[in-house]
Amino acid sequence: METFLKQNGFTDLEIIIIRWQLNDFGHFYKALMEAVSCADAKNTERIRRGFPDHVKAMEKFRTIAPDGELDFYVEIAEKLDKFPKFAGRF
């Protein structure tokens, strides 16, 4: 999945969220994303030291965009829906 997404212009942060949401990660990264999603500020910073992209992706995913801008989730969903194998899955 990762290779397909990279070849079709998805960013590293988008790929992290897609793989997490579509359960394409192995046990370690699935647990990592769970930890990032529920960590307090102090522990988020600890996780960021080793996995900055995963923390950044989660922060972007959880942030509500200002009026007139698409949320990160919506951006990803619209891009994925262009590919029949992913349409409606996100």
N, CA, C and O of each residue as an XYZ file, in Angstrom:
360
protein
N       0.820     -1.190      0.000
C       0.000      0.000      0.000
C       0.867      1.258      0.000
O       0.585      2.206     -0.733
N       1.919      1.270      0.819
C       2.759      2.454      0.931
C       3.375      2.840     -0.411
O       3.397      4.018     -0.769
N       3.867      1.866     -1.144
C       4.476      2.134     -2.450
C       3.453      2.750     -3.403
O       3.747      3.732     -4.084
N       2.267      2.179     -3.450
C       1.199      2.702     -4.308
C       0.900      4.154     -3.950
O       0.791      5.003     -4.835
N       0.770      4.440     -2.673
C       0.436      5.793     -2.233
C       1.551      6.780     -2.584
O       1.277      7.889     -3.043
N       2.805      6.379     -2.371
C       3.930      7.252     -2.721
C       3.967      7.531     -4.219
O       4.198      8.663     -4.642
N       3.739      6.497     -5.012
C       3.764      6.643     -6.470
C       2.642      7.548     -6.969
O       2.719      8.084     -8.074
N       1.605      7.717     -6.161
C       0.469      8.533     -6.567
C       0.395      9.872     -5.842
O      -0.666     10.492     -5.770
N       1.535     10.311     -5.306
C       1.656     11.672     -4.806
C       1.187     11.947     -3.389
O       1.037     13.110     -3.013
N       0.954     10.924     -2.599
C       0.575     11.155     -1.206
C       1.825     11.494     -0.398
O       2.902     10.946     -0.635
N       1.665     12.396      0.549
C       2.793     12.792      1.393
C       3.038     11.734      2.468
O       2.195     10.871      2.712
N       4.197     11.818      3.100
C       4.514     10.880      4.177
C       3.493     10.976      5.311
O       3.096      9.957      5.875
N       3.066     12.198      5.646
C       2.087     12.364      6.725
C       0.741     11.760      6.335
O       0.083     11.120      7.155
N       0.335     11.960      5.095
C      -0.923     11.364      4.626
C      -0.849      9.842      4.674
O      -1.806      9.180      5.076
N       0.284      9.296      4.266
C       0.458      7.841      4.247
C       0.377      7.268      5.660
O      -0.217      6.210      5.869
N       0.961      7.950      6.612
C       0.888      7.487      8.003
C      -0.571      7.389      8.451
O      -0.979      6.379      9.025
N      -1.348      8.426      8.190
C      -2.753      8.430      8.613
C      -3.564      7.389      7.846
O      -4.390      6.693      8.437
N      -3.340      7.278      6.553
C      -4.074      6.288      5.757
C      -3.800      4.884      6.260
O      -4.729      4.106      6.477
N      -2.541      4.559      6.444
C      -2.196      3.203      6.892
C      -2.766      2.925      8.278
O      -3.193      1.804      8.554
N      -2.779      3.918      9.144
C      -3.349      3.754     10.486
C      -4.859      3.546     10.400
O      -5.394      2.623     11.013
N      -5.539      4.391      9.649
C      -6.991      4.312      9.554
C      -7.479      3.059      8.832
O      -8.559      2.548      9.131
N      -6.694      2.569      7.892
C      -7.101      1.378      7.132
C      -6.471      0.096      7.690
O      -6.485     -0.948      7.039
N      -5.925      0.193      8.890
C      -5.334     -0.970      9.572
C      -4.280     -1.691      8.732
O      -4.264     -2.919      8.649
N      -3.408     -0.907      8.116
C      -2.342     -1.472      7.297
C      -1.007     -1.519      8.045
O      -0.016     -2.018      7.512
N      -0.978     -1.006      9.265
C       0.235     -1.048     10.070
C       0.335     -2.388     10.785
O      -0.674     -3.039     11.054
N       1.563     -2.790     11.089
C       1.777     -3.961     11.930
C       1.494     -3.608     13.385
O       1.068     -2.494     13.690
N       1.732     -4.556     14.272
C       1.417     -4.374     15.685
C       2.135     -3.194     16.315
O       1.535     -2.444     17.084
N       3.419     -3.018     15.999
C       4.183     -1.940     16.624
C       3.621     -0.571     16.261
O       3.340      0.239     17.145
N       3.455     -0.307     14.968
C       2.992      1.018     14.553
C       1.533      1.251     14.922
O       1.128      2.387     15.166
N       0.755      0.200     14.964
C      -0.625      0.333     15.434
C      -0.625      0.781     16.898
O      -1.371      1.685     17.273
N       0.214      0.146     17.722
C       0.330      0.528     19.132
C       0.915      1.932     19.278
O       0.497      2.695     20.148
N       1.882      2.270     18.424
C       2.474      3.608     18.457
C       1.407      4.672     18.196
O       1.328      5.662     18.922
N       0.595      4.472     17.172
C      -0.436      5.457     16.851
C      -1.478      5.549     17.966
O      -2.002      6.630     18.235
N      -1.777      4.440     18.604
C      -2.686      4.456     19.754
C      -2.071      5.285     20.884
O      -2.757      6.087     21.518
N      -0.783      5.087     21.129
C      -0.095      5.853     22.176
C      -0.077      7.341     21.843
O      -0.331      8.175     22.712
N       0.219      7.671     20.603
C       0.251      9.077     20.190
C      -1.140      9.702     20.343
O      -1.268     10.852     20.761
N      -2.161      8.947     20.005
C      -3.523      9.502     20.034
C      -4.028      9.791     21.443
O      -4.921     10.620     21.617
N      -3.471      9.121     22.448
C      -3.986      9.345     23.804
C      -2.938      9.901     24.771
O      -3.216     10.037     25.962
N      -1.752     10.221     24.284
C      -0.689     10.728     25.162
C      -0.964     12.161     25.608
O      -1.522     12.962     24.857
N      -0.566     12.469     26.832
C      -0.628     13.849     27.297
C       0.538     14.617     26.665
O       1.350     14.035     25.947
N       0.617     15.915     26.932
C       1.626     16.758     26.287
C       3.053     16.291     26.567
O       3.884     16.256     25.659
N       3.338     15.932     27.818
C       4.687     15.508     28.189
C       5.087     14.232     27.443
O       6.193     14.136     26.910
N       4.190     13.268     27.411
C       4.503     12.014     26.731
C       4.485     12.152     25.212
O       5.202     11.433     24.517
N       3.681     13.059     24.700
C       3.702     13.327     23.259
C       5.085     13.813     22.852
O       5.614     13.399     21.820
N       5.668     14.685     23.657
C       7.011     15.187     23.348
C       8.049     14.077     23.419
O       9.001     14.072     22.640
N       7.883     13.158     24.323
C       8.801     12.015     24.406
C       8.683     11.148     23.152
O       9.692     10.731     22.583
N       7.475     10.885     22.735
C       7.265     10.071     21.536
C       7.816     10.789     20.305
O       8.390     10.162     19.414
N       7.632     12.118     20.266
C       8.090     12.922     19.121
C       9.596     12.763     18.882
O      10.048     12.812     17.738
N      10.370     12.574     19.954
C      11.822     12.427     19.810
C      12.195     11.267     18.886
O      13.140     11.371     18.105
N      11.468     10.191     18.975
C      11.777      9.022     18.155
C      10.936      8.910     16.896
O      11.357      8.289     15.920
N       9.740      9.510     16.912
C       8.802      9.352     15.798
C       8.151     10.692     15.448
O       6.935     10.847     15.564
N       8.972     11.664     15.018
C       8.426     13.006     14.772
C       7.332     13.040     13.707
O       6.357     13.777     13.850
N       7.481     12.255     12.645
C       6.473     12.277     11.587
C       5.137     11.708     12.052
O       4.083     12.203     11.653
N       5.169     10.691     12.875
C       3.926     10.089     13.366
C       3.176     11.049     14.283
O       1.950     11.144     14.225
N       3.912     11.753     15.120
C       3.285     12.747     15.996
C       2.739     13.906     15.164
O       1.616     14.359     15.386
N       3.526     14.378     14.216
C       3.080     15.486     13.368
C       1.829     15.108     12.569
O       0.903     15.908     12.434
N       1.813     13.891     12.046
C       0.642     13.425     11.289
C      -0.597     13.406     12.172
O      -1.667     13.849     11.755
N      -0.455     12.894     13.395
C      -1.595     12.831     14.311
C      -2.063     14.225     14.699
O      -3.266     14.475     14.768
N      -1.135     15.131     14.951
C      -1.510     16.499     15.306
C      -2.274     17.152     14.160
O      -3.283     17.821     14.383
N      -1.799     16.962     12.953
C      -2.474     17.532     11.790
C      -3.847     16.893     11.600
O      -4.807     17.579     11.250
N      -3.946     15.599     11.826
C      -5.197     14.860     11.684
C      -6.241     15.351     12.699
O      -7.427     15.428     12.379
N      -5.806     15.679     13.903
C      -6.732     16.099     14.970
C      -7.094     17.574     14.910
O      -8.032     18.000     15.585
N      -6.384     18.359     14.127
C      -6.605     19.798     14.073
C      -7.767     20.126     13.136
O      -7.838     19.637     12.009
N      -8.656     20.949     13.625
C      -9.780     21.405     12.796
C      -9.296     22.600     11.989
O      -8.752     23.558     12.539
N      -9.502     22.532     10.687
C      -9.030     23.601      9.803
C      -9.880     24.859      9.980
O     -11.066     24.779     10.301
N      -9.255     26.028      9.767
C     -10.022     27.283      9.806
C     -11.100     27.275      8.717
O     -11.007     26.525      7.745
N     -12.102     28.104      8.889
C     -13.180     28.185      7.893
C     -12.610     28.381      6.498
O     -11.678     29.158      6.293
N     -13.175     27.675      5.562
C     -12.766     27.803      4.173
C     -11.648     26.861      3.763
O     -11.319     26.772      2.580
N     -11.059     26.158      4.720
C      -9.994     25.212      4.400
C     -10.480     23.796      4.687
O     -11.299     23.576      5.580
N      -9.970     22.853      3.928
C     -10.336     21.463      4.150
C      -9.550     20.887      5.316
O      -8.357     21.153      5.466
N     -10.222     20.102      6.133
C      -9.522     19.364      7.178
C      -8.598     18.357      6.511
O      -8.833     17.942      5.376
N      -7.552     17.971      7.218
C      -6.597     16.983      6.723
C      -7.327     15.689      6.350
O      -7.028     15.072      5.327
N      -8.279     15.289      7.184
C      -9.061     14.072      6.923
C      -9.793     14.179      5.592
O      -9.764     13.246      4.789
N     -10.444     15.305      5.357
C     -11.209     15.509      4.122
C     -10.276     15.521      2.915
O     -10.592     14.946      1.874
N      -9.132     16.175      3.057
C      -8.147     16.199      1.963
C      -7.740     14.782      1.574
O      -7.715     14.433      0.394
N      -7.424     13.976      2.577
C      -6.999     12.601      2.324
C      -8.130     11.803      1.691
O      -7.917     11.098      0.706
N      -9.322     11.910      2.248
C     -10.473     11.153      1.736
C     -10.754     11.492      0.280
O     -11.026     10.600     -0.523
N     -10.692     12.765     -0.065
C     -10.956     13.176     -1.453
C      -9.884     12.645     -2.399
O     -10.196     12.230     -3.515
N      -8.635     12.653     -1.969
C      -7.565     12.117     -2.817
C      -7.712     10.600     -2.985
O      -7.546     10.074     -4.085
N      -8.022      9.906     -1.891
C      -8.162      8.450     -1.950
C      -9.340      8.012     -2.803
O      -9.261      7.006     -3.507
N     -10.427      8.760     -2.743
C     -11.638      8.393     -3.494
C     -11.433      8.397     -5.006
O     -12.260      7.864     -5.745
N     -10.351      8.986     -5.462
C     -10.049      8.988     -6.904
C      -9.551      7.637     -7.390
O      -9.484      7.386     -8.594
N      -9.199      6.763     -6.445
C      -8.678      5.438     -6.792
C      -9.710      4.379     -6.416
O     -10.069      4.252     -5.245
N     -10.188      3.624     -7.394
C     -11.253      2.645     -7.131
C     -10.951      1.701     -5.957
O     -11.863      1.350     -5.209
N      -9.710      1.293     -5.786
C      -9.400      0.351     -4.701
C      -9.551      0.957     -3.313
O      -9.620      0.231     -2.321
N      -9.604      2.305     -3.234
C      -9.751      2.974     -1.944
C     -11.067      3.749     -1.804
O     -11.382      4.227     -0.714
N     -11.816      3.876     -2.860
C     -13.036      4.683     -2.851
C     -13.981      4.234     -1.732
O     -14.354      3.064     -1.642
N     -14.353      5.184     -0.892
C     -15.290      4.918      0.185
C     -14.733      4.188      1.390
O     -15.480      3.910      2.328
N     -13.445      3.867      1.401
C     -12.855      3.111      2.521
C     -12.336      3.989      3.635
O     -12.071      3.498      4.732
N     -12.183      5.284      3.379
C     -11.565      6.145      4.392
C     -12.608      7.004      5.046
O     -12.287      7.800      5.929
